[in-house]
Amino acid sequence: MRIMTIHSFLLFVILFLSCNDTSNKRIGQQLSQITDQSNKAKAIYFIKSFNETRNYDYDNIISKKFIQHNPTIKDGSDAYLNMLQSAAAKGQQIEIIRSIEDEDYVFLQSKYIYEGEKVVYDVFRFDQGLIVEHWDNSEEVKPLNPSGRSQIDGYLEIEDKDKTVQNKHLVKDFLTTLIINKELEKANAFFEGDRYIQHNVDVADGLSSIKKVLVHFQQQGIEVGFKKIHKVIGEGNFVLTINEGYYEDQPTAYFDLFRVDNGKIAEHWDVIENIPPKKEWKNNNGKF
């Protein structure tokens, strides 16, 4: 009886190790298959993998030369993977809402759920099928804005892919005119009347609401704006900009997502985050 028990135990161990090895091989095969798909598919697969606690073989999706621009994370792929895996082990779940692919860049707008909820904008740069660089911005999920809209609801479908270039130019021109140069009198040219759907947590729908906010800042002597538009990433009717700015004396990162409709700006989402002092950075790559 004792001999049979030992044999049964050894058989169980062999079967367990065999199944575990097969599982790891299967995971590796799945990641290998991603290299034959779009960069967007790879980025989505990568982020969604952190809804589980398995040990994935990430060599097929993230480069060892990975550059990190989140100043709160050490440089390199290991530090980034360790951070995401640690959060997954603690129960974090990630829901991807929107995604954009523009040549080597992929943008994901997501909701990260763990000890509260955050809206996170991740931008990945790919090189030869591997993630080589990462930027992000995040903020807490907040109550609905004055028009009853959330930070992530709204239009989802990507359209007009043949108009990507002109839509990117439109958004960059709009931000340069209104936010950098503060030429409010030229704002009407970028909108269809007052039609403008707003997802910023503090601002209501309508171009008129933007103007009221900007005029209020001017009257109160509050310095808010952009110093530089670092990146413009677009796919069809959706355009993301990564902007270096300020709010009073606080260096600020503004990640703005726009939807363009018929040559006019129609909808806007954003995530705004303070940039910590350089002495607190864990890498020297800069936020942008």
Backbone as CSV, one residue per row, in Angstrom:
resi,resn,N_x,N_y,N_z,CA_x,CA_y,CA_z,C_x,C_y,C_z
1,MET,0.847,-1.200,0.000,0.000,0.000,0.000,0.878,1.244,0.000
2,ARG,1.934,1.217,0.864,2.847,2.344,0.945,3.582,2.552,-0.385
3,ILE,4.009,1.407,-1.014,4.707,1.481,-2.301,3.793,2.097,-3.358
4,MET,2.533,1.684,-3.383,1.570,2.244,-4.343,1.384,3.737,-4.128
5,THR,1.369,4.179,-2.888,1.215,5.602,-2.588,2.392,6.396,-3.129
6,ILE,3.615,5.853,-2.922,4.812,6.537,-3.426,4.787,6.616,-4.943
7,HIS,4.399,5.468,-5.572,4.327,5.458,-7.035,3.301,6.472,-7.543
8,SER,2.166,6.543,-6.863,1.118,7.496,-7.266,1.604,8.929,-7.144
9,PHE,2.335,9.193,-6.052,2.860,10.544,-5.838,3.860,10.918,-6.930
10,LEU,4.777,9.978,-7.244,5.772,10.250,-8.294,5.096,10.469,-9.643
11,LEU,4.062,9.673,-9.923,3.329,9.838,-11.179,2.675,11.208,-11.241
12,PHE,2.101,11.644,-10.112,1.465,12.961,-10.056,2.489,14.065,-10.339
13,VAL,3.684,13.956,-9.730,4.735,14.961,-9.933,5.147,15.025,-11.384
14,ILE,5.334,13.850,-11.994,5.743,13.803,-13.411,4.691,14.451,-14.293
15,LEU,3.421,14.095,-14.049,2.335,14.673,-14.845,2.231,16.172,-14.646
16,PHE,2.422,16.635,-13.390,2.333,18.065,-13.098,3.427,18.835,-13.822
17,LEU,4.652,18.332,-13.731,5.768,19.006,-14.394,5.591,19.001,-15.897
18,SER,5.072,17.907,-16.419,4.845,17.805,-17.855,3.811,18.817,-18.309
19,CYS,2.713,18.917,-17.550,1.661,19.882,-17.898,2.169,21.301,-17.777
20,ASN,2.948,21.572,-16.732,3.470,22.916,-16.521,4.413,23.304,-17.646
21,ASP,5.261,22.343,-18.076,6.196,22.602,-19.169,5.444,22.861,-20.461
22,THR,4.391,22.060,-20.696,3.571,22.248,-21.894,2.910,23.607,-21.882
23,SER,2.418,24.025,-20.676,1.773,25.329,-20.553,2.743,26.450,-20.901
24,ASN,3.984,26.363,-20.348,4.974,27.400,-20.639,5.322,27.446,-22.113
25,LYS,5.424,26.238,-22.741,5.725,26.200,-24.177,4.590,26.831,-24.960
26,ARG,3.345,26.526,-24.528,2.189,27.079,-25.232,2.189,28.600,-25.149
27,ILE,2.504,29.135,-23.957,2.572,30.586,-23.785,3.637,31.172,-24.686
28,GLY,4.806,30.519,-24.725,5.884,30.994,-25.590,5.476,30.987,-27.046
29,GLN,4.752,29.946,-27.462,4.284,29.869,-28.837,3.298,30.989,-29.155
30,GLN,2.405,31.277,-28.192,1.432,32.349,-28.408,2.134,33.690,-28.601
31,LEU,3.129,33.971,-27.767,3.870,35.214,-27.899,4.648,35.250,-29.201
32,SER,5.178,34.121,-29.629,5.904,34.063,-30.895,4.983,34.381,-32.062
33,GLN,3.749,33.917,-31.972,2.785,34.165,-33.040,2.463,35.653,-33.179
34,ILE,2.560,36.399,-32.085,2.251,37.819,-32.114,3.190,38.567,-33.055
35,THR,4.418,38.085,-33.228,5.394,38.788,-34.079,4.942,38.845,-35.528
36,ASP,3.973,38.010,-35.916,3.460,38.019,-37.279,2.235,38.916,-37.418
37,GLN,1.870,39.621,-36.338,0.704,40.483,-36.368,1.125,41.945,-36.276
38,SER,0.135,42.830,-36.237,0.419,44.260,-36.168,1.020,44.634,-34.826
39,ASN,1.712,45.765,-34.803,2.251,46.269,-33.543,1.127,46.520,-32.533
40,LYS,-0.015,46.960,-33.032,-1.158,47.198,-32.137,-1.577,45.903,-31.446
41,ALA,-1.658,44.812,-32.214,-2.043,43.529,-31.637,-1.037,43.084,-30.581
42,LYS,0.237,43.325,-30.843,1.273,42.944,-29.882,1.154,43.753,-28.600
43,ALA,0.934,45.058,-28.741,0.814,45.925,-27.562,-0.393,45.543,-26.725
44,ILE,-1.519,45.267,-27.379,-2.727,44.864,-26.661,-2.501,43.534,-25.953
45,TYR,-1.889,42.586,-26.648,-1.601,41.277,-26.048,-0.683,41.440,-24.843
46,PHE,0.323,42.293,-24.992,1.294,42.535,-23.921,0.603,43.059,-22.666
47,ILE,-0.202,44.111,-22.813,-0.863,44.706,-21.652,-1.898,43.756,-21.057
48,LYS,-2.660,43.081,-21.895,-3.691,42.167,-21.381,-3.085,40.976,-20.649
49,SER,-1.836,40.639,-20.979,-1.205,39.507,-20.302,-1.059,39.755,-18.810
50,PHE,-1.074,41.013,-18.394,-0.911,41.346,-16.978,-2.228,41.330,-16.209
51,ASN,-3.263,40.777,-16.858,-4.481,40.443,-16.130,-4.371,39.034,-15.529
52,GLU,-3.222,38.398,-15.760,-2.953,37.068,-15.224,-1.637,37.116,-14.445
53,THR,-1.333,36.038,-13.729,-0.098,35.991,-12.939,0.872,34.933,-13.442
54,ARG,0.695,34.471,-14.674,1.598,33.469,-15.234,2.960,34.089,-15.558
55,ASN,3.951,33.235,-15.668,5.283,33.685,-16.086,5.401,33.561,-17.593
56,TYR,5.200,34.652,-18.279,5.277,34.666,-19.733,6.720,34.819,-20.195
57,ASP,6.982,34.366,-21.407,8.275,34.576,-22.042,8.184,35.867,-22.854
58,TYR,8.608,36.980,-22.249,8.430,38.281,-22.891,9.562,38.639,-23.850
59,ASP,10.531,37.740,-24.043,11.641,38.041,-24.952,11.167,38.246,-26.380
60,ASN,9.991,37.692,-26.693,9.464,37.807,-28.053,8.657,39.080,-28.281
61,ILE,8.560,39.927,-27.259,7.705,41.101,-27.421,8.314,42.387,-26.887
62,ILE,9.285,42.307,-25.984,9.905,43.515,-25.438,11.418,43.394,-25.506
63,SER,12.068,44.450,-25.982,13.507,44.431,-26.217,14.293,44.578,-24.921
64,LYS,15.462,43.979,-24.891,16.380,44.163,-23.763,16.958,45.585,-23.756
65,LYS,16.807,46.295,-24.875,17.277,47.686,-24.979,16.154,48.682,-24.675
66,PHE,15.129,48.210,-24.029,13.930,48.989,-23.721,14.271,50.272,-22.943
67,ILE,13.639,51.379,-23.363,13.848,52.695,-22.742,12.558,53.117,-22.050
68,GLN,12.656,53.489,-20.789,11.493,53.852,-19.980,11.452,55.367,-19.760
69,HIS,10.267,55.980,-20.034,10.104,57.422,-19.827,9.208,57.757,-18.643
70,ASN,8.639,56.748,-17.996,7.928,57.015,-16.748,8.982,57.288,-15.683
71,PRO,9.031,58.491,-15.129,10.125,58.838,-14.207,10.082,58.105,-12.875
72,THR,8.975,57.411,-12.584,8.868,56.696,-11.306,9.333,55.244,-11.406
73,ILE,9.776,54.818,-12.611,10.203,53.435,-12.826,11.641,53.430,-13.313
74,LYS,12.438,52.503,-12.824,13.813,52.381,-13.276,13.844,52.017,-14.758
75,ASP,14.942,52.339,-15.413,15.086,52.048,-16.834,15.227,50.549,-17.075
76,GLY,14.928,50.134,-18.299,15.097,48.739,-18.682,13.827,47.931,-18.609
77,SER,13.799,46.841,-19.378,12.592,46.018,-19.466,12.298,45.282,-18.162
78,ASP,13.332,44.859,-17.450,13.109,44.079,-16.228,12.321,44.868,-15.179
79,ALA,12.681,46.134,-14.996,11.991,46.957,-13.997,10.521,47.161,-14.378
80,TYR,10.266,47.376,-15.660,8.891,47.581,-16.128,8.076,46.301,-15.970
81,LEU,8.646,45.174,-16.374,7.944,43.897,-16.240,7.684,43.559,-14.781
82,ASN,8.661,43.807,-13.928,8.493,43.515,-12.501,7.366,44.342,-11.897
83,MET,7.267,45.606,-12.312,6.213,46.474,-11.807,4.836,45.962,-12.228
84,LEU,4.694,45.607,-13.511,3.414,45.120,-14.013,3.050,43.762,-13.419
85,GLN,4.035,42.884,-13.285,3.776,41.562,-12.719,3.409,41.653,-11.236
86,SER,4.045,42.567,-10.514,3.723,42.762,-9.099,2.289,43.241,-8.930
87,ALA,1.870,44.181,-9.791,0.492,44.680,-9.734,-0.502,43.570,-10.077
88,ALA,-0.149,42.746,-11.075,-1.025,41.637,-11.451,-1.184,40.659,-10.294
89,ALA,-0.096,40.392,-9.591,-0.137,39.467,-8.456,-1.024,39.982,-7.327
90,LYS,-1.186,41.306,-7.270,-2.016,41.916,-6.232,-3.465,42.116,-6.693
91,GLY,-3.764,41.616,-7.902,-5.150,41.644,-8.355,-5.515,42.740,-9.331
92,GLN,-4.542,43.497,-9.829,-4.869,44.571,-10.773,-5.439,43.996,-12.065
93,GLN,-6.477,44.657,-12.596,-7.067,44.292,-13.883,-7.002,45.500,-14.817
94,ILE,-6.768,45.226,-16.092,-6.612,46.290,-17.080,-7.648,46.118,-18.178
95,GLU,-8.397,47.170,-18.432,-9.402,47.176,-19.501,-8.976,48.188,-20.561
96,ILE,-8.693,47.712,-21.767,-8.275,48.599,-22.859,-9.529,49.166,-23.526
97,ILE,-9.567,50.487,-23.669,-10.746,51.161,-24.223,-10.549,51.508,-25.702
98,ARG,-9.461,52.183,-26.008,-9.161,52.609,-27.380,-7.701,52.332,-27.702
99,SER,-7.411,52.173,-28.987,-6.036,51.934,-29.411,-5.794,52.574,-30.771
100,ILE,-4.574,53.056,-30.949,-4.161,53.704,-32.194,-2.816,53.137,-32.610
101,GLU,-2.647,52.864,-33.892,-1.345,52.467,-34.424,-0.927,53.446,-35.506
102,ASP,0.277,53.980,-35.389,0.808,54.941,-36.358,2.276,54.590,-36.603
103,GLU,2.521,53.851,-37.682,3.863,53.369,-38.014,4.440,52.591,-36.825
104,ASP,5.514,53.066,-36.212,6.160,52.316,-35.129,5.535,52.574,-33.758
105,TYR,4.533,53.432,-33.687,3.955,53.818,-32.396,2.567,53.199,-32.200
106,VAL,2.307,52.793,-30.963,0.980,52.302,-30.572,0.556,53.023,-29.304
107,PHE,-0.666,53.533,-29.313,-1.247,54.186,-28.145,-2.396,53.343,-27.618
108,LEU,-2.431,53.148,-26.301,-3.537,52.457,-25.647,-4.129,53.351,-24.571
109,GLN,-5.430,53.538,-24.628,-6.173,54.218,-23.561,-6.854,53.129,-22.742
110,SER,-6.529,53.053,-21.451,-7.002,51.943,-20.630,-7.491,52.411,-19.274
111,LYS,-8.238,51.517,-18.628,-8.594,51.712,-17.229,-7.903,50.622,-16.418
112,TYR,-7.062,51.036,-15.484,-6.365,50.121,-14.592,-7.141,50.068,-13.279
113,ILE,-7.536,48.876,-12.867,-8.372,48.711,-11.678,-7.595,47.967,-10.601
114,TYR,-7.239,48.667,-9.547,-6.592,48.062,-8.385,-6.510,49.110,-7.284
115,GLU,-7.150,48.822,-6.151,-7.205,49.784,-5.047,-7.656,51.148,-5.580
116,GLY,-8.774,51.132,-6.265,-9.258,52.317,-6.967,-9.114,52.120,-8.468
117,GLU,-9.395,53.151,-9.222,-9.343,53.067,-10.674,-8.559,54.246,-11.240
118,LYS,-7.756,53.948,-12.267,-6.996,54.983,-12.950,-7.234,54.893,-14.456
119,VAL,-7.240,56.043,-15.108,-7.196,56.090,-16.558,-5.725,56.239,-16.941
120,VAL,-5.246,55.334,-17.786,-3.829,55.325,-18.153,-3.694,55.409,-19.670
121,TYR,-2.824,56.298,-20.122,-2.473,56.406,-21.532,-1.055,55.857,-21.696
122,ASP,-0.922,54.730,-22.396,0.379,54.122,-22.672,0.732,54.336,-24.141
123,VAL,1.969,54.711,-24.401,2.485,54.818,-25.767,3.731,53.954,-25.869
124,PHE,3.734,53.062,-26.861,4.871,52.179,-27.091,5.473,52.458,-28.462
125,ARG,6.797,52.434,-28.527,7.479,52.479,-29.825,8.067,51.101,-30.104
126,PHE,7.840,50.615,-31.311,8.335,49.307,-31.724,9.510,49.457,-32.686
127,ASP,10.397,48.497,-32.649,11.492,48.412,-33.609,11.716,46.939,-33.915
128,GLN,11.562,46.587,-35.185,11.723,45.201,-35.628,10.865,44.241,-34.800
129,GLY,9.637,44.663,-34.549,8.661,43.797,-33.892,8.729,43.739,-32.385
130,LEU,9.635,44.513,-31.777,9.770,44.506,-30.329,9.491,45.888,-29.747
131,ILE,8.914,45.920,-28.551,8.722,47.180,-27.840,10.084,47.672,-27.359
132,VAL,10.444,48.887,-27.753,11.762,49.420,-27.392,11.678,50.690,-26.547
133,GLU,10.476,51.269,-26.430,10.368,52.535,-25.697,8.937,52.711,-25.201
134,HIS,8.791,53.392,-24.053,7.468,53.537,-23.438,7.314,54.899,-22.771
135,TRP,6.169,55.520,-23.027,5.745,56.752,-22.363,4.364,56.497,-21.767
136,ASP,4.014,57.174,-20.684,2.659,57.042,-20.173,2.263,58.252,-19.338
137,ASN,0.962,58.360,-19.112,0.374,59.380,-18.253,-0.844,58.756,-17.593
138,SER,-1.110,59.121,-16.342,-2.260,58.516,-15.664,-2.883,59.500,-14.691
139,GLU,-4.163,59.281,-14.404,-4.843,60.044,-13.371,-5.987,59.206,-12.816
140,GLU,-6.407,59.536,-11.607,-7.491,58.809,-10.967,-8.799,58.992,-11.747
141,VAL,-9.638,57.955,-11.745,-10.985,58.079,-12.295,-11.770,59.030,-11.399
142,LYS,-12.424,59.990,-12.018,-13.127,61.035,-11.274,-14.614,61.044,-11.639
143,PRO,-15.433,61.776,-10.892,-16.864,61.840,-11.206,-17.112,62.410,-12.602
144,LEU,-18.313,62.204,-13.112,-18.681,62.708,-14.439,-18.495,64.215,-14.515
145,ASN,-18.149,64.695,-15.708,-17.907,66.128,-15.879,-19.227,66.901,-15.954
146,PRO,-19.198,68.237,-16.093,-20.446,69.019,-16.089,-21.457,68.618,-17.157
147,SER,-21.003,67.933,-18.215,-21.934,67.460,-19.248,-22.321,66.006,-19.060
148,GLY,-21.939,65.423,-17.919,-22.316,64.051,-17.614,-21.503,63.003,-18.341
149,ARG,-20.290,63.374,-18.760,-19.441,62.438,-19.503,-18.284,61.952,-18.633
150,SER,-17.864,60.707,-18.891,-16.739,60.151,-18.142,-15.442,60.382,-18.910
151,GLN,-14.337,59.951,-18.306,-13.016,60.125,-18.935,-12.771,59.138,-20.063
152,ILE,-13.639,58.133,-20.223,-13.365,57.109,-21.234,-14.557,56.777,-22.129
153,ASP,-15.774,57.273,-21.839,-16.894,56.922,-22.701,-16.813,57.717,-24.006
154,GLY,-17.766,57.497,-24.899,-17.772,58.233,-26.153,-17.507,57.350,-27.364
155,TYR,-17.218,57.996,-28.487,-17.063,57.330,-29.786,-15.869,56.388,-29.768
156,LEU,-16.022,55.219,-30.411,-14.967,54.204,-30.387,-14.399,53.847,-31.759
157,GLU,-15.205,53.916,-32.791,-14.825,53.338,-34.084,-13.792,54.195,-34.819
158,ILE,-12.732,53.536,-35.308,-11.725,54.210,-36.128,-12.220,54.266,-37.568
159,GLU,-12.235,55.458,-38.126,-12.698,55.687,-39.497,-11.711,56.605,-40.217
160,ASP,-11.932,56.793,-41.514,-11.185,57.769,-42.321,-9.668,57.567,-42.230
161,LYS,-9.208,56.339,-42.371,-7.772,56.093,-42.273,-6.982,56.812,-43.364
162,ASP,-7.645,57.108,-44.473,-6.981,57.843,-45.553,-6.764,59.316,-45.200
163,LYS,-7.354,59.771,-44.090,-7.224,61.171,-43.695,-6.318,61.344,-42.466
164,THR,-5.561,60.316,-42.134,-4.729,60.362,-40.931,-3.790,61.556,-40.928
165,VAL,-3.072,61.763,-42.016,-2.060,62.832,-42.065,-2.706,64.198,-41.891
166,GLN,-3.780,64.465,-42.622,-4.408,65.784,-42.524,-5.052,66.000,-41.152
167,ASN,-5.571,64.929,-40.541,-6.146,65.062,-39.200,-5.074,65.362,-38.157
168,LYS,-3.897,64.760,-38.310,-2.780,65.050,-37.408,-2.357,66.517,-37.538
169,HIS,-2.290,67.004,-38.766,-1.942,68.419,-38.987,-2.984,69.344,-38.363
170,LEU,-4.267,68.986,-38.511,-5.346,69.807,-37.961,-5.215,69.933,-36.444
171,VAL,-5.015,68.803,-35.764,-4.927,68.820,-34.306,-3.700,69.593,-33.842
172,LYS,-2.562,69.372,-34.483,-1.351,70.103,-34.091,-1.519,71.599,-34.305
173,ASP,-2.144,71.977,-35.417,-2.377,73.392,-35.707,-3.321,74.000,-34.676
174,PHE,-4.354,73.242,-34.297,-5.301,73.713,-33.288,-4.611,73.971,-31.945
175,LEU,-3.825,73.010,-31.467,-3.152,73.162,-30.179,-2.124,74.292,-30.207
176,THR,-1.432,74.416,-31.324,-0.457,75.501,-31.452,-1.150,76.855,-31.401
177,THR,-2.271,76.977,-32.114,-2.999,78.243,-32.184,-3.642,78.610,-30.852
178,LEU,-4.351,77.642,-30.258,-5.176,77.957,-29.088,-4.425,77.831,-27.765
179,ILE,-3.616,76.786,-27.623,-3.012,76.501,-26.319,-1.600,77.086,-26.184
180,ILE,-0.827,77.042,-27.263,0.532,77.596,-27.178,0.527,79.100,-27.439
181,ASN,-0.089,79.505,-28.561,-0.102,80.933,-28.921,-1.251,81.693,-28.273
182,LYS,-2.246,80.973,-27.736,-3.396,81.564,-27.029,-4.165,82.558,-27.907
183,GLU,-4.354,82.195,-29.162,-5.103,83.031,-30.110,-6.557,82.571,-30.135
184,LEU,-7.314,82.962,-29.120,-8.689,82.499,-28.957,-9.584,82.926,-30.116
185,GLU,-9.254,84.053,-30.714,-10.102,84.574,-31.796,-10.081,83.678,-33.036
186,LYS,-9.104,82.758,-33.131,-9.005,81.865,-34.289,-9.610,80.488,-34.027
187,ALA,-10.159,80.275,-32.863,-10.617,78.941,-32.463,-11.775,78.424,-33.311
188,ASN,-12.654,79.313,-33.743,-13.857,78.886,-34.473,-13.541,78.090,-35.730
189,ALA,-12.391,78.326,-36.329,-12.041,77.674,-37.588,-11.859,76.167,-37.432
190,PHE,-11.631,75.704,-36.201,-11.336,74.291,-35.979,-12.563,73.467,-35.583
191,PHE,-13.725,74.117,-35.435,-14.915,73.433,-34.945,-16.115,73.689,-35.846
192,GLU,-17.078,72.802,-35.761,-18.345,72.993,-36.457,-19.310,73.664,-35.486
193,GLY,-19.336,74.986,-35.541,-20.139,75.749,-34.597,-19.664,75.517,-33.180
194,ASP,-20.601,75.214,-32.286,-20.256,74.969,-30.886,-20.241,73.467,-30.584
195,ARG,-20.311,72.645,-31.642,-20.387,71.189,-31.464,-19.016,70.639,-31.075
196,TYR,-18.909,70.164,-29.852,-17.636,69.660,-29.348,-17.910,68.833,-28.099
197,ILE,-17.642,67.540,-28.159,-17.909,66.641,-27.039,-16.667,66.590,-26.155
198,GLN,-16.841,66.868,-24.883,-15.711,67.040,-23.973,-15.728,65.978,-22.873
199,HIS,-14.565,65.330,-22.657,-14.429,64.331,-21.601,-13.469,64.765,-20.500
200,ASN,-12.899,65.958,-20.633,-12.104,66.505,-19.531,-12.994,66.603,-18.300
201,VAL,-12.448,66.254,-17.139,-13.276,66.123,-15.933,-13.862,67.444,-15.450
202,ASP,-13.289,68.571,-15.856,-13.717,69.866,-15.323,-14.452,70.749,-16.327
203,VAL,-14.528,70.325,-17.582,-15.046,71.204,-18.635,-16.272,70.586,-19.290
204,ALA,-17.256,71.419,-19.623,-18.481,70.957,-20.279,-18.296,70.897,-21.794
205,ASP,-19.290,70.332,-22.469,-19.279,70.286,-23.932,-19.268,71.694,-24.526
206,GLY,-18.826,71.763,-25.780,-18.916,73.010,-26.521,-17.628,73.805,-26.563
207,LEU,-17.358,74.389,-27.730,-16.219,75.298,-27.871,-16.352,76.475,-26.913
208,SER,-17.573,76.920,-26.699,-17.803,78.050,-25.796,-17.286,77.757,-24.389
209,SER,-17.362,76.494,-23.965,-16.877,76.125,-22.626,-15.355,76.219,-22.544
210,ILE,-14.666,75.818,-23.624,-13.200,75.950,-23.647,-12.816,77.411,-23.521
211,LYS,-13.484,78.246,-24.299,-13.171,79.679,-24.276,-13.390,80.265,-22.884
212,LYS,-14.488,79.867,-22.232,-14.770,80.381,-20.886,-13.660,80.000,-19.917
213,VAL,-13.188,78.760,-20.013,-12.128,78.291,-19.110,-10.844,79.065,-19.361
214,LEU,-10.473,79.224,-20.626,-9.230,79.922,-20.948,-9.296,81.401,-20.559
215,VAL,-10.448,82.012,-20.782,-10.618,83.420,-20.378,-10.540,83.536,-18.854
216,HIS,-11.143,82.570,-18.144,-11.084,82.570,-16.683,-9.635,82.496,-16.205
217,PHE,-8.843,81.627,-16.817,-7.431,81.521,-16.438,-6.714,82.853,-16.640
218,GLN,-6.986,83.494,-17.775,-6.339,84.777,-18.063,-6.739,85.838,-17.041
219,GLN,-8.027,85.895,-16.737,-8.518,86.912,-15.798,-7.976,86.703,-14.381
220,GLN,-7.783,85.443,-14.010,-7.279,85.135,-12.671,-5.749,85.120,-12.610
221,GLY,-5.123,85.323,-13.741,-3.663,85.308,-13.783,-3.073,83.925,-13.587
222,ILE,-3.838,82.893,-13.937,-3.364,81.513,-13.799,-2.642,81.121,-15.085
223,GLU,-1.388,80.775,-14.975,-0.587,80.400,-16.138,-0.765,78.919,-16.442
224,VAL,-1.424,78.626,-17.555,-1.656,77.248,-17.991,-1.372,77.179,-19.486
225,GLY,-0.659,76.156,-19.909,-0.423,76.032,-21.336,0.602,74.973,-21.679
226,PHE,0.946,74.931,-22.963,1.942,73.992,-23.468,3.216,74.751,-23.822
227,LYS,4.346,74.118,-23.571,5.628,74.639,-24.030,6.030,73.985,-25.350
228,LYS,5.648,72.700,-25.497,6.058,71.967,-26.698,5.142,70.770,-26.926
229,ILE,4.807,70.549,-28.187,4.100,69.333,-28.599,5.169,68.334,-29.025
230,HIS,5.354,67.286,-28.249,6.455,66.354,-28.511,6.108,65.290,-29.541
231,LYS,4.872,64.802,-29.505,4.487,63.743,-30.439,3.044,63.918,-30.877
232,VAL,2.804,63.569,-32.144,1.447,63.539,-32.690,1.277,62.167,-33.337
233,ILE,0.394,61.364,-32.764,0.193,59.981,-33.203,-1.255,59.840,-33.641
234,GLY,-1.474,59.338,-34.843,-2.851,59.282,-35.328,-3.168,58.026,-36.110
235,GLU,-4.426,57.673,-36.108,-4.963,56.628,-36.966,-6.368,57.032,-37.357
236,GLY,-6.523,57.437,-38.609,-7.833,57.861,-39.089,-8.346,59.072,-38.340
237,ASN,-9.527,58.924,-37.740,-10.195,60.049,-37.083,-9.734,60.291,-35.653
238,PHE,-8.796,59.481,-35.137,-8.280,59.658,-33.780,-6.830,60.139,-33.809
239,VAL,-6.541,61.147,-32.997,-5.196,61.722,-32.927,-4.821,61.948,-31.468
240,LEU,-3.661,61.436,-31.077,-3.121,61.656,-29.737,-1.937,62.603,-29.812
241,THR,-1.869,63.550,-28.875,-0.687,64.399,-28.758,-0.083,64.252,-27.364
242,ILE,1.244,64.253,-27.314,1.987,64.225,-26.050,2.632,65.590,-25.894
243,ASN,2.250,66.305,-24.827,2.598,67.712,-24.718,3.293,68.025,-23.390
244,GLU,4.332,68.811,-23.502,5.022,69.303,-22.310,4.458,70.674,-21.964
245,GLY,3.977,70.826,-20.743,3.344,72.083,-20.383,3.564,72.462,-18.938
246,TYR,2.688,73.310,-18.470,2.817,73.838,-17.116,1.436,74.200,-16.587
247,TYR,1.306,74.165,-15.290,0.140,74.695,-14.587,0.700,75.503,-13.428
248,GLU,0.653,76.825,-13.574,1.359,77.703,-12.651,2.854,77.361,-12.705
249,ASP,3.450,77.046,-11.567,4.873,76.727,-11.536,5.148,75.231,-11.643
250,GLN,4.106,74.444,-11.845,4.258,72.985,-11.850,4.450,72.450,-13.272
251,PRO,5.617,71.854,-13.580,5.777,71.185,-14.883,4.748,70.076,-15.021
252,THR,4.094,70.035,-16.166,2.941,69.155,-16.332,2.988,68.447,-17.680
253,ALA,2.587,67.177,-17.686,2.470,66.409,-18.928,0.992,66.327,-19.303
254,TYR,0.690,66.738,-20.531,-0.676,66.692,-21.048,-0.716,65.683,-22.197
255,PHE,-1.461,64.603,-22.015,-1.704,63.643,-23.100,-3.145,63.869,-23.550
256,ASP,-3.328,64.325,-24.792,-4.654,64.687,-25.293,-5.041,63.812,-26.476
257,LEU,-6.238,63.249,-26.412,-6.770,62.430,-27.490,-7.957,63.151,-28.125
258,PHE,-7.923,63.274,-29.448,-8.985,63.971,-30.180,-9.618,63.034,-31.213
259,ARG,-10.915,63.260,-31.450,-11.597,62.643,-32.588,-11.949,63.757,-33.570
260,VAL,-11.599,63.513,-34.828,-11.872,64.489,-35.886,-13.011,63.968,-36.745
261,ASP,-13.922,64.837,-37.105,-15.058,64.463,-37.948,-15.230,65.500,-39.045
262,ASN,-15.093,65.047,-40.284,-15.298,65.928,-41.437,-14.418,67.178,-41.370
263,GLY,-13.162,66.996,-40.993,-12.221,68.101,-40.990,-12.337,69.049,-39.812
264,LYS,-13.131,68.675,-38.812,-13.293,69.526,-37.634,-13.066,68.688,-36.366
265,ILE,-12.594,69.319,-35.314,-12.409,68.629,-34.047,-13.772,68.407,-33.407
266,ALA,-14.067,67.141,-33.065,-15.421,66.793,-32.608,-15.475,66.279,-31.173
267,GLU,-14.361,65.708,-30.674,-14.410,65.088,-29.349,-13.008,65.080,-28.745
268,HIS,-12.963,65.121,-27.412,-11.666,65.230,-26.727,-11.644,64.478,-25.400
269,TRP,-10.555,63.726,-25.192,-10.267,63.072,-23.917,-8.860,63.499,-23.497
270,ASP,-8.554,63.457,-22.216,-7.182,63.768,-21.807,-6.834,63.125,-20.479
271,VAL,-5.538,63.039,-20.246,-4.990,62.669,-18.948,-3.873,63.656,-18.651
272,ILE,-3.951,64.287,-17.482,-3.006,65.333,-17.087,-2.283,64.872,-15.828
273,GLU,-0.962,64.976,-15.845,-0.183,64.481,-14.710,0.980,65.427,-14.414
274,ASN,1.181,65.727,-13.135,2.335,66.520,-12.722,3.623,65.734,-12.955
275,ILE,4.660,66.431,-13.353,5.967,65.804,-13.536,6.761,65.982,-12.243
276,PRO,7.224,64.915,-11.626,7.951,65.050,-10.354,9.287,65.758,-10.543
277,PRO,9.839,66.338,-9.487,11.153,66.980,-9.570,12.201,65.977,-10.049
278,LYS,13.180,66.468,-10.795,14.180,65.576,-11.396,14.934,64.766,-10.353
279,LYS,15.108,65.310,-9.164,15.841,64.599,-8.116,15.112,63.329,-7.670
280,GLU,13.810,63.229,-8.000,13.027,62.052,-7.628,12.940,61.016,-8.749
281,TRP,13.468,61.332,-9.917,13.370,60.417,-11.054,14.188,59.161,-10.805
282,LYS,13.667,58.031,-11.303,14.378,56.757,-11.200,15.088,56.391,-12.489
283,ASN,14.922,57.209,-13.534,15.709,57.054,-14.753,15.994,58.445,-15.306
284,ASN,16.938,58.535,-16.214,17.354,59.845,-16.748,16.891,60.077,-18.177
285,ASN,15.830,59.385,-18.599,15.382,59.488,-19.992,14.418,60.644,-20.244
286,GLY,13.877,61.250,-19.188,12.950,62.358,-19.350,11.532,61.874,-19.613
287,LYS,10.573,62.669,-19.249,9.161,62.312,-19.400,8.757,62.209,-20.861
288,PHE,9.432,62.953,-21.732,8.999,63.034,-23.114,9.982,62.403,-24.096
